[in-house]
Every structure is written in structure tokens, then in C-alpha cells.
Amino acid sequence: MHSYSDEETRQWFTSLEHRVSSATVALRTVDGKVLVLKATYKDYWSFPGGIIDTRETPRAAAVRECLEEVNIQLSEDELEFVMVVDRVSEYAHTYQFVFQATVAAEVLEGAKIDKREIEMFDVVMADMIVAGNRHYSQTTLAWARGERGYREQVFGAGARE
């Protein structure tokens, strides 16, 4: 049996194609309201979230993004895993980790956005997301419909996002 040195193993892993991953959080209240935001660089509404940094876990990224985008401090223990989305577009093949956390209504209403990145936010009921009164991300719609586990999304060529 051939064994590989640490350096050979490291080189092999480095040679593999890497997928960019992101994390997002549905910040909700016990009465069913959820925070949605409109980023300055997107044409749709979504949850706080963003790219997972190198050597950062999806949970840590979700906590960091909530603090950066809406100034809401969470702990990793407050996050409940909802789904992972395998996303394919003409630009990239990525994974998105979706979490949710239950917070007090005052926390959502008191969110402070980073205006360089976030245009505005709102607190809505999940059924308003499903009703489609705004253009929401596919992941946000999936969460509002109660979808859980593993999902696949294809973008471009008629997909909305």
C-alpha cells in the first residue's frame, strides 16, 4: 500500500477545483416575521449573508455576515441548519448554507444596515415572501415555503435570480 506524505496530500487537495461557498441566515421572530434586505449590488431581496472566507466555517460566516450587514450579533449556537443549496450558473458552481435563528422582534426592528452594501431592509411575514410582492432570491423563497435539506438551483437561461 502506498502512503502519501503530508506535502503530497496538501498538493493533491490544492490541485482540486474549489467551489466558492456562502452562508445566509433567516432572522425570524417567534410570531413568524423575518428580516429581508436589498443589497446595493443585487436586483432582488434576500437574507443577510455572504461568502465564506478561507478556513471559516459556514456557521462562523453566517454570524459574521449578520454583524457586518445588519449589526445583529448572534452566536453559532443560535443558528439552526435549514438547507444546503447546490447552485449552478454560467459563472460559477457554488454551495450556499442556509441557517435560521429566532430573535426578539426588537432586535429585527433595531437592525442597522451597512449602507455601502445594503440599500434597505424590511421585516415581513413568510407568506408575503411566497406571495411574490417583491423579487426574492430562490433561496429566500425556498425557506419561506418550508423547504429543508438539500436543494439544487440553476441560474440564467430563464431562471429568476
C-alpha positions as CSV (number, residue, x, y, z in Angstrom):
1,M,0.0,0.0,0.0
2,H,1.3,3.4,-1.0
3,S,1.2,6.1,1.7
4,Y,1.3,9.8,0.9
5,S,3.3,12.4,2.7
6,D,1.6,15.4,4.3
7,E,3.1,17.5,1.5
8,E,1.8,15.2,-1.3
9,T,-1.6,15.2,0.3
10,R,-1.6,19.0,0.6
11,Q,-0.6,19.3,-3.1
12,W,-3.3,17.0,-4.2
13,F,-6.0,18.9,-2.3
14,T,-4.6,22.2,-3.7
15,S,-4.9,20.8,-7.3
16,L,-8.6,20.1,-6.9
17,E,-11.2,22.5,-8.2
18,H,-12.6,24.5,-5.3
19,R,-16.2,25.8,-5.1
20,V,-16.9,29.1,-3.5
21,S,-19.4,28.8,-0.7
22,S,-21.7,31.3,1.0
23,A,-23.8,31.3,4.1
24,T,-27.1,33.1,4.8
25,V,-29.4,33.5,7.8
26,A,-33.2,33.9,8.1
27,L,-33.5,36.0,11.2
28,R,-37.0,35.4,12.4
29,T,-39.3,36.1,15.4
30,V,-41.5,33.7,17.3
31,D,-44.6,35.2,15.6
32,G,-43.3,34.4,12.1
33,K,-41.7,37.7,10.9
34,V,-38.4,37.6,9.1
35,L,-35.8,40.2,8.1
36,V,-35.1,40.6,4.4
37,L,-32.7,43.0,2.8
38,K,-32.0,44.5,-0.6
39,A,-28.3,44.7,-1.3
40,T,-27.0,47.6,-3.4
41,Y,-25.5,45.2,-6.0
42,K,-28.5,42.8,-6.4
43,D,-31.8,43.2,-8.1
44,Y,-33.6,41.0,-5.6
45,W,-34.3,40.7,-1.8
46,S,-32.7,38.1,0.3
47,F,-31.4,37.3,3.8
48,P,-28.2,38.6,5.4
49,G,-25.3,36.5,4.1
50,G,-22.2,36.3,2.0
51,I,-19.1,34.4,1.0
52,I,-17.4,32.1,3.5
53,D,-13.8,33.2,4.0
54,T,-10.9,30.7,3.7
55,R,-10.7,28.4,6.8
56,E,-14.0,29.8,8.1
57,T,-17.0,27.5,8.8
58,P,-20.4,28.2,7.4
59,R,-21.7,29.0,10.9
60,A,-18.9,31.4,11.6
61,A,-19.5,33.1,8.2
62,A,-23.3,33.4,9.0
63,V,-22.6,35.0,12.3
64,R,-20.0,37.4,10.8
65,E,-22.3,38.4,7.9
66,C,-25.2,39.2,10.2
67,L,-23.0,41.5,12.2
68,E,-21.5,43.2,9.1
69,E,-24.7,43.7,7.2
70,V,-27.4,44.4,9.8
71,N,-25.4,44.8,13.1
72,I,-27.1,41.8,14.8
73,Q,-24.8,39.8,17.0
74,L,-25.5,36.0,17.1
75,S,-23.7,33.1,18.5
76,E,-23.1,30.0,16.4
77,D,-25.2,28.0,18.9
78,E,-28.2,30.2,18.0
79,L,-28.1,29.0,14.3
80,E,-30.3,26.2,13.2
81,F,-29.3,24.5,9.9
82,V,-32.0,24.6,7.3
83,M,-30.6,23.5,4.0
84,V,-27.6,23.5,1.6
85,V,-28.2,24.7,-1.9
86,D,-26.1,23.4,-4.8
87,R,-26.1,26.5,-7.2
88,V,-25.1,26.3,-10.8
89,S,-24.8,29.3,-13.2
90,E,-22.9,30.3,-16.3
91,Y,-20.4,32.0,-14.0
92,A,-19.8,29.5,-11.1
93,H,-20.8,26.4,-9.3
94,T,-21.3,27.2,-5.6
95,Y,-22.8,25.9,-2.3
96,Q,-25.0,28.1,-0.1
97,F,-25.5,27.1,3.5
98,V,-28.8,28.3,4.9
99,F,-29.4,28.8,8.6
100,Q,-32.2,30.4,10.7
101,A,-32.2,32.0,14.1
102,T,-35.0,33.1,16.3
103,V,-34.6,36.6,17.8
104,A,-36.7,39.1,19.6
105,A,-38.9,41.4,17.4
106,E,-37.0,44.5,18.9
107,V,-33.7,43.0,17.5
108,L,-35.1,42.9,14.0
109,E,-36.7,46.3,14.2
110,G,-33.4,47.8,15.5
111,A,-31.2,46.4,12.7
112,K,-28.7,48.9,11.4
113,I,-27.6,48.3,7.9
114,D,-24.2,48.9,6.3
115,K,-25.3,51.5,3.6
116,R,-22.2,50.8,1.5
117,E,-23.6,47.2,0.9
118,I,-27.2,47.2,1.9
119,E,-29.8,49.6,0.3
120,M,-32.7,48.8,2.7
121,F,-34.2,46.1,4.9
122,D,-37.7,45.1,5.9
123,V,-39.4,42.8,8.4
124,V,-42.1,40.7,6.7
125,M,-44.2,37.5,7.2
126,A,-43.0,34.4,5.3
127,D,-46.3,34.3,3.4
128,M,-45.5,37.7,2.0
129,I,-42.3,36.3,0.5
130,V,-44.3,33.4,-1.1
131,A,-46.9,35.9,-2.4
132,G,-44.2,37.4,-4.6
133,N,-44.9,41.1,-3.9
134,R,-41.1,41.6,-4.4
135,H,-38.4,39.9,-6.4
136,Y,-36.8,37.5,-3.8
137,S,-33.9,35.1,-4.2
138,Q,-34.7,31.5,-4.9
139,T,-33.2,30.5,-1.6
140,T,-35.4,33.0,0.3
141,L,-38.5,31.7,-1.4
142,A,-37.5,28.1,-0.7
143,W,-37.1,28.9,3.0
144,A,-40.4,30.7,3.1
145,R,-42.1,27.7,1.5
146,G,-40.7,25.5,4.3
147,E,-38.2,23.6,2.1
148,R,-35.4,21.9,4.0
149,G,-32.4,19.6,3.4
150,Y,-30.7,19.6,0.0
151,R,-31.7,21.7,-3.0
152,E,-30.4,22.4,-6.4
153,Q,-30.7,25.7,-8.3
154,V,-29.8,26.7,-11.8
155,F,-29.4,30.3,-12.8
156,G,-29.5,32.0,-16.2
157,A,-31.5,30.9,-19.2
158,G,-34.8,31.9,-17.7
159,A,-34.1,31.4,-14.0
160,R,-35.0,34.3,-11.7
161,E,-32.1,35.4,-9.6
